[in-house]
Amino acid sequence: MNAALLNRREVVAELLKERGDLIVVTGLGSPSYDVMAAGDHDRNYYLWAAMGSAATVGLGLAMSRPQDPVLVVTGDGEMLMGLGALATIAVQAPKNLTIAVLDNGRYGETGMQQSHAGLGIELDRVAKSVNFDWATRLTSFQEVRDLRGRVHAGNALNFANIKIDLAKEERVLPSRDGVHIKNRLRQALGQQIV
């Protein structure tokens, strides 16, 4: 792989700087570990055993909370599992939603097998084809910094395919208690806990 690829842990830490009222949804595995490593937060919604659904959970939150920026941090394998969701998201077109895909071309949670993204499927081009307002591939840290501004602007449906290296990072595990994670987020959003 190209030596210029980005480190996923550094990318996520940059995206979550000065997060303010940002709501973050994580895909299964490494994205959850990376978001947790950047700092646990009541507005982090970690998904466990829900492969392929991070983008649709982000859509639901973005539509129900149009005043808040929503960032989905997921991997290429997880996004490929929910590929059809991109069309639904584009039709709904919430201007406060950004999907950031950490793309190393591998299924990291099942043994680092090559994913379809590793075989040439360009997820940013898929997002463009279904009419996301802004969809691109990021290969530099400056582009990641610029993405952080887009996340908070709240004026476009964004998709960033972030090319990352294969570095193995220490697992920083958030809570696996789904009820706790759900209730914590609902409370942070001022909603009743049921």
Secondary structure, 3 states (H helix, E strand, C coil): CCCCCECHHHHHHHHCCCCCCCEEEECCCHHHHHHHHCCCCCCEEECCCCCCCHHHHHHHHHHHCCCCCEEEEEEHHHHHHCCCHHHHHHHHCCCCEEEEEEECCEEHHHCCEECCHHHCCCHHHHHHHCCCCEEEEECCHHHHHHHHHHHHHCCCCEEEEEEECCCCCCCCCCCCCHHHHHHHHHHHCCCCCC
